[in-house]
Amino acid sequence: MRFSAPLIPATLVKRYKRFLADVTLPSGETITAHVANPGAMTGLAAPGSRVWLSKSDNPSRKLSHSWELIEVDLGAGLELVGVNTGHPNPLVGAALAAGAIPELAGYATIRREVKYGKNSRVDFLLEDPSRPPCYVEIKNVHLMRKPGLAEFPDAKTERGAKHLEELGDAVAAGARAVMLYLIQIGSAQSFALARDIDPKYGAAYDRARGRGVEALARRCTITRDGIEIAGPVPIVE
């Protein structure tokens, strides 16, 4: 995924109300940017950090700028980390279409946002006449408290636990189900659950795995030009 236009550098003043951030542009002007991220953004919202913004030409948008990347040292030197949680699904969708995730390749059709479970929508439903359907749920990852170790979640997530239960139900009904953690940190070398942050999510994950739900983790390569899915990282369970 390439950004449609060059990103704009800025300095973070503060993030607040989850979806808002005040930033200062190189001109000295301070503006409010949209933050497409409901999580805690632990370690990724320090005032004074260098951030990168995209700008929309849509006149109907209340906030024209969106916060895309932050430059931060997570233990391996300064690197760019993606904070926009709207990107993982399109990234995975493109990779599925290209057959770039071997564990999920070979299905005849790929559908997005398909209703399932109890009033939920799965991110992707893969179907093929020769095998059971495959339900794929995507979770964005940008928490790194130890160098090289990416973690999820960065805040309590009842919705995330619900998704795990429903993936388990899908397996019980004869389908295949996969939880894919997409890490927007290029230096990630492994992935683990942040069980101390949300023990209930950790317990839901354990139940889902016990019921046959598969888990995958992929890291991304992040540049100011775009974000690409790189390769797999091991899951520390």
C-alpha positions as CSV (number, residue, x, y, z in Angstrom):
1,M,0.0,0.0,0.0
2,R,1.5,3.3,-1.1
3,F,0.3,6.6,0.3
4,S,-1.5,8.6,-2.4
5,A,0.6,11.7,-1.8
6,P,3.8,12.5,0.2
7,L,3.2,12.5,3.9
8,I,3.6,15.8,5.8
9,P,6.0,15.9,8.8
10,A,4.8,17.5,12.0
11,T,5.6,17.5,15.8
12,L,3.1,16.0,18.2
13,V,1.7,18.3,20.8
14,K,-0.7,16.0,22.4
15,R,-3.2,13.2,21.7
16,Y,-6.6,13.4,23.4
17,K,-10.2,12.1,23.3
18,R,-8.7,9.0,21.5
19,F,-9.4,10.3,18.0
20,L,-7.8,13.7,18.1
21,A,-4.2,15.0,18.1
22,D,-2.8,18.5,18.0
23,V,0.4,18.7,15.9
24,T,2.6,21.5,14.8
25,L,3.5,21.8,11.1
26,P,7.0,22.9,9.9
27,S,5.4,26.4,9.2
28,G,4.7,26.7,13.0
29,E,1.0,26.4,12.6
30,T,-0.7,24.0,15.1
31,I,-3.6,22.0,13.7
32,T,-5.8,19.1,14.9
33,A,-5.5,15.8,13.1
34,H,-7.7,12.8,13.1
35,V,-6.3,9.7,14.9
36,A,-7.8,6.5,13.4
37,N,-6.9,4.5,16.5
38,P,-9.1,3.7,19.5
39,G,-6.3,2.0,21.5
40,A,-4.0,3.3,24.3
41,M,-1.1,3.8,21.8
42,T,1.3,3.0,24.7
43,G,4.8,4.4,23.9
44,L,3.5,6.1,20.7
45,A,2.0,9.4,21.8
46,A,4.9,11.2,23.6
47,P,4.7,15.0,23.1
48,G,7.5,16.3,20.9
49,S,7.6,13.1,18.7
50,R,8.0,13.5,15.0
51,V,4.9,12.3,13.2
52,W,3.7,12.0,9.6
53,L,0.3,13.1,8.3
54,S,-1.7,12.4,5.2
55,K,-4.1,15.1,3.9
56,S,-7.4,14.5,2.3
57,D,-8.8,16.6,-0.5
58,N,-12.4,15.7,0.6
59,P,-14.1,19.0,1.4
60,S,-16.7,17.3,3.6
61,R,-14.2,16.1,6.1
62,K,-14.1,18.0,9.3
63,L,-10.4,17.3,9.8
64,S,-8.4,17.2,6.6
65,H,-5.2,15.7,8.1
66,S,-4.8,12.1,9.5
67,W,-2.0,10.8,11.6
68,E,-0.3,7.9,9.8
69,L,3.2,7.3,11.3
70,I,5.3,8.2,14.3
71,E,9.1,8.1,14.5
72,V,10.1,6.4,17.8
73,D,12.8,4.3,19.4
74,L,11.5,1.0,20.5
75,G,14.9,-0.4,21.4
76,A,16.4,-0.8,17.9
77,G,17.0,2.8,17.1
78,L,14.6,5.3,15.5
79,E,12.0,3.7,13.3
80,L,8.6,4.5,11.8
81,V,5.6,2.8,13.3
82,G,2.1,2.8,11.7
83,V,-0.7,4.1,14.0
84,N,-3.6,4.1,11.6
85,T,-5.8,1.1,12.4
86,G,-7.7,1.5,9.1
87,H,-4.8,0.1,7.1
88,P,-4.5,-3.5,8.2
89,N,-7.6,-4.8,6.5
90,P,-6.8,-3.3,3.0
91,L,-3.2,-4.6,3.4
92,V,-4.4,-8.1,4.2
93,G,-7.0,-7.9,1.5
94,A,-4.4,-7.1,-1.1
95,A,-2.1,-9.9,0.2
96,L,-4.9,-12.4,0.1
97,A,-5.8,-11.5,-3.5
98,A,-2.2,-11.9,-4.5
99,G,-1.8,-15.2,-2.7
100,A,1.0,-13.7,-0.6
101,I,0.0,-15.3,2.6
102,P,0.6,-19.1,2.0
103,E,-1.5,-20.3,4.9
104,L,-4.5,-18.5,3.4
105,A,-3.9,-19.0,-0.3
106,G,-5.8,-21.1,-2.8
107,Y,-9.4,-20.1,-2.1
108,A,-11.7,-19.4,-5.0
109,T,-13.4,-16.3,-3.5
110,I,-12.6,-13.7,-0.9
111,R,-15.5,-11.7,0.7
112,R,-15.2,-8.9,3.2
113,E,-17.3,-7.9,6.1
114,V,-19.5,-11.0,6.1
115,K,-22.1,-11.3,8.8
116,Y,-21.6,-14.3,11.2
117,G,-21.9,-15.2,14.8
118,K,-24.0,-13.0,17.1
119,N,-24.5,-9.8,15.2
120,S,-20.8,-9.6,14.1
121,R,-19.0,-9.3,10.8
122,V,-15.9,-11.2,10.0
123,D,-13.1,-9.3,8.2
124,F,-12.7,-11.9,5.5
125,L,-14.5,-15.0,4.5
126,L,-12.5,-17.3,2.2
127,E,-14.5,-19.9,0.2
128,D,-13.7,-22.7,-2.2
129,P,-15.8,-25.7,-3.3
130,S,-13.1,-28.1,-2.4
131,R,-12.8,-27.2,1.3
132,P,-14.5,-25.7,4.3
133,P,-15.0,-21.9,4.5
134,C,-12.3,-20.0,6.3
135,Y,-13.1,-17.1,8.6
136,V,-10.3,-14.6,9.0
137,E,-10.2,-11.9,11.7
138,I,-7.5,-9.1,11.6
139,K,-6.1,-7.3,14.6
140,N,-3.8,-4.3,14.3
141,V,-0.7,-4.5,16.5
142,H,1.6,-1.5,17.4
143,L,2.5,-2.2,21.0
144,M,6.2,-3.0,21.8
145,R,7.3,-2.8,25.4
146,K,10.4,-5.0,25.0
147,P,12.7,-4.6,21.9
148,G,11.6,-7.0,19.2
149,L,8.5,-8.3,21.0
150,A,5.2,-7.0,19.6
151,E,2.1,-7.4,21.8
152,F,-1.7,-7.3,21.6
153,P,-3.9,-5.7,22.9
154,D,-2.7,-2.3,24.2
155,A,-6.0,-1.8,26.0
156,K,-8.9,-4.0,27.3
157,T,-11.0,-5.2,24.4
158,E,-14.3,-7.0,25.1
159,R,-15.0,-6.9,21.4
160,G,-11.7,-8.7,20.6
161,A,-12.6,-11.5,23.1
162,K,-16.0,-11.8,21.5
163,H,-14.4,-12.3,18.1
164,L,-12.3,-15.1,19.5
165,E,-15.4,-16.8,20.9
166,E,-17.2,-16.5,17.6
167,L,-14.2,-17.9,15.6
168,G,-14.3,-20.9,18.0
169,D,-18.0,-21.3,17.3
170,A,-17.2,-21.3,13.5
171,V,-14.7,-24.1,14.0
172,A,-17.2,-26.1,16.0
173,A,-19.7,-25.7,13.1
174,G,-17.2,-27.3,10.7
175,A,-15.4,-24.2,9.3
176,R,-11.8,-23.1,9.5
177,A,-11.0,-19.9,11.5
178,V,-7.8,-17.8,11.7
179,M,-6.8,-14.9,13.9
180,L,-4.2,-12.8,12.0
181,Y,-2.2,-10.2,14.0
182,L,-0.8,-7.6,11.7
183,I,2.2,-5.7,13.3
184,Q,2.9,-2.2,12.1
185,I,6.4,-2.3,13.5
186,G,9.2,-3.3,11.2
187,S,11.6,-4.4,14.0
188,A,9.2,-7.0,15.4
189,Q,10.9,-10.3,15.8
190,S,8.1,-12.2,17.7
191,F,4.6,-11.7,18.9
192,A,2.9,-12.4,22.2
193,L,-0.4,-11.5,24.0
194,A,-0.2,-8.7,26.5
195,R,-2.0,-10.8,29.1
196,D,-1.3,-8.3,31.9
197,I,-3.2,-5.6,30.1
198,D,-6.3,-7.8,29.3
199,P,-6.4,-11.1,31.1
200,K,-9.9,-11.8,29.8
201,Y,-8.6,-11.5,26.2
202,G,-5.8,-13.9,27.0
203,A,-8.3,-16.4,28.4
204,A,-10.5,-16.0,25.4
205,Y,-7.5,-16.6,23.1
206,D,-6.6,-19.8,25.0
207,R,-10.1,-21.1,24.7
208,A,-10.2,-20.3,21.0
209,R,-6.9,-22.0,20.4
210,G,-8.1,-25.0,22.3
211,R,-11.2,-25.2,20.0
212,G,-9.0,-25.2,16.9
213,V,-8.8,-21.5,15.9
214,E,-5.4,-20.8,14.2
215,A,-3.2,-17.8,14.9
216,L,-0.8,-16.1,12.5
217,A,1.4,-13.0,13.0
218,R,2.9,-10.9,10.2
219,R,5.0,-7.8,10.5
220,C,5.0,-4.9,8.1
221,T,7.7,-2.8,6.5
222,I,7.0,0.9,7.1
223,T,8.4,3.8,5.1
224,R,7.2,7.3,4.4
225,D,6.1,6.1,1.0
226,G,3.9,3.2,2.1
227,I,3.3,0.1,4.2
228,E,3.8,-3.4,3.0
229,I,3.3,-6.8,4.7
230,A,6.8,-8.3,5.1
231,G,7.0,-11.8,6.6
232,P,5.8,-14.0,9.4
233,V,7.0,-13.7,13.0
234,P,6.7,-16.5,15.6
235,I,3.9,-16.3,18.2
236,V,5.1,-16.9,21.8
237,E,2.3,-18.7,23.5
